[in-house]
Structure formats: structure tokens, C-alpha cells
């Protein structure tokens, strides 16, 4: 998991079919000079501190179980951190 902060939203006029209806957020990675795009599963807002699951963990956030290998997801917000200033 990666800890970060939501810094924006990614807008797209066209998406791959597996991303239709999914909200994509730009998350700045804490302590690093980089950001990643994650599927929003918790209605996170700009400025929220979040944990992002990656790889198979991200697929399990969207659809738990062994039959999720076809999901188009490598990063998903799995936790909004409370009380983080």
C-alpha cells in the first residue's frame, strides 16, 4: 500500500470499457516527487489523505476473490485516513 494525498481528478472523454463509470484520482505519493492515478472507491476529495492499494491488492478492493484477474486496475483507493492534518 502507498500513502498519499489526493491532488486532483483525471478527466477523460474516452475510457477503456473496463473503466467506464469509474472515477480516477491523481494521488501525490507522500515523501516522493511523484503521483499516481488510482480508481476512487470511497468518494475521496481533493486534499484527503488516503491509502492506495496496488497490483492484485487493487483488484481485490474492486472485486474480492480469485476471479478478478480481468479487471483493468493497478491502483485503487482503499482507505481515507481520518484526522490527518
Contact map, one row per residue, 1 for C-alpha under 8 A:
1110000000000000000000000000000000000000000000000011110000000000000000000000000000000
1111000000000000000000000000100000000000000000000011110000000000000000000000000000000
1111100000000000000000000000110000000000000000001111000000000000000000000000000000000
0111110000000000000000000011110000000000000000001111000000000000000000000000000000000
0011111000000000000000000011110000000000000001111100000000000000000000000000000000000
0001111100000000000000001111000000000000000111111100000000000000000000000000000000000
0000111110000000000000001111000000000000000001100000000000000000000000000000000000000
0000011111000000000000001110000000000000000001000000000000000000000000000000000000000
0000001111100000000000111100000000000000000001000000000000000000000000000000000000000
0000000111110000000000111100000000001000000000000000000000000000000000000000000000000
0000000011111000000000010000000000000000000000000000000000000000000000000000000000000
0000000001111110000000000000000000000000000000000000000000000000000000000000000000000
0000000000111110000000000000000000000000000000000000000000000000000000000000000000000
0000000000011111000000000000000000000000000000000000000000000000000000000000000000000
0000000000011111111100000000000000000000000000000000000000000000000000000000000000000
0000000000000111111100000000000000000000000000000000000000000000000000000000000000000
0000000000000011111100000000000000000000000000000000000000000000000000000000000000000
0000000000000011111100000000000000000000000000000000000000000000000000110000000000000
0000000000000011111111000000000000000000000000000000000000000000000000010000000000000
0000000000000011111111000000000000000000000000000000000000000000000000000000000000000
0000000000000000001111100000000000000000000000000000000000000000000000000000000000000
0000000000000000001111110000000000000011000000000000000000000000000000000000000000000
0000000011000000000011111000000000000011000000000000000000000000000000000000000000000
0000000011100000000001111100000000001111000000000000000000000000000000000000000000000
0000011111000000000000111110000000001111000000000000000000000000000000000000000000000
0000011111000000000000011111000000111100000000000000000000000000000000000000000000000
0001111100000000000000001111100000111100000000000000000000000000000000000000000000000
0001111000000000000000000111110111110000000000000000000000000000000000000000000000000
0111100000000000000000000011111111110000000000000000000000000000000000000000000000000
0011100000000000000000000001111100000000000000000000000000000000000000000000000000000
0000000000000000000000000000111110000000000000000000000000000000000000000000000000000
0000000000000000000000000001111111000000000000000000000000000000000000000000000000000
0000000000000000000000000001101111100000000000000000000000000000000000000000000000000
0000000000000000000000000001100111110000000000000000000000000000000000000000000000000
0000000000000000000000000111100011111000000000000000000000000000000000000000000000000
0000000000000000000000000111100001111100000000000000000000000000000000000010000000000
0000000001000000000000011110000000111110000000000000000000000000000000000010000000000
0000000000000000000000011110000000011111000000000001000000000000000000000111100000000
0000000000000000000001111000000000001111100000000000000000000000000000001011100000000
0000000000000000000001111000000000000111111100000000000000000000000000000001100000000
0000000000000000000000000000000000000011111100000000000000000100000000000001110000000
0000000000000000000000000000000000000001111100000000000000000000000000000000111100000
0000000000000000000000000000000000000001111110000000000000000000000000000000000000000
0000010000000000000000000000000000000001111111010000000000000000000000000000000100000
0000010000000000000000000000000000000000001111110000000000000000000000000000000000000
0000111110000000000000000000000000000000000111110000000000000000000000000000000000000
0000111000000000000000000000000000000000000011111000000000000000000000000000000000000
0000110000000000000000000000000000000000000111111100000000000000000000000000000110000
0011110000000000000000000000000000000000000000111110000000000000000000000000000111010
0011110000000000000000000000000000000000000000011111000000000000000000000000111110000
1111000000000000000000000000000000000000000000001111100000000000000000000000111110000
1111000000000000000000000000000000000100000000000111110001000000000000000011111000000
1100000000000000000000000000000000000000000000000011111011001000000000000011110000000
1100000000000000000000000000000000000000000000000001111111100000000000000111000000000
0000000000000000000000000000000000000000000000000000111111100000000000001110000000000
0000000000000000000000000000000000000000000000000000011111110000000010000100000000000
0000000000000000000000000000000000000000000000000000111111111000000000000000000000000
0000000000000000000000000000000000000000000000000001111111111100000000001111110000000
0000000000000000000000000000000000000000000000000000011111111111000110111111000000000
0000000000000000000000000000000000000000000000000000000111111111100100000000000000000
0000000000000000000000000000000000000000000000000000100011111111000000000001010000000
0000000000000000000000000000000000000000100000000000000001111111000000000001000000000
0000000000000000000000000000000000000000000000000000000000111111100100000000000000000
0000000000000000000000000000000000000000000000000000000000111111110100000000000000000
0000000000000000000000000000000000000000000000000000000000010011111100000000000000000
0000000000000000000000000000000000000000000000000000000000000001111110000000000000000
0000000000000000000000000000000000000000000000000000000000000000111111000000000000000
0000000000000000000000000000000000000000000000000000000000110011111111100000000000000
0000000000000000000000000000000000000000000000000000000100100000011111100000000000000
0000000000000000000000000000000000000000000000000000000000000000001111110000000000000
0000000000000000010000000000000000000000000000000000000000100000000111111000000000000
0000000000000000011000000000000000000000000000000000000000100000000001111100000000000
0000000000000000000000000000000000000010000000000000001001100000000000111111000000000
0000000000000000000000000000000000000100000000000000011101100000000000011111000000000
0000000000000000000000000000000000011110000000000001111001100000000000001111100000000
0000000000000000000000000000000000000111100000000001110001101100000000001111110000000
0000000000000000000000000000000000000111110000000111100001000000000000000011111100000
0000000000000000000000000000000000000000110000000111100001001000000000000001111100000
0000000000000000000000000000000000000000010000000111000000000000000000000000111110000
0000000000000000000000000000000000000000010100011110000000000000000000000000111111000
0000000000000000000000000000000000000000000000011110000000000000000000000000001111110
0000000000000000000000000000000000000000000000001000000000000000000000000000000111110
0000000000000000000000000000000000000000000000000000000000000000000000000000000011111
0000000000000000000000000000000000000000000000001000000000000000000000000000000011111
0000000000000000000000000000000000000000000000000000000000000000000000000000000000111
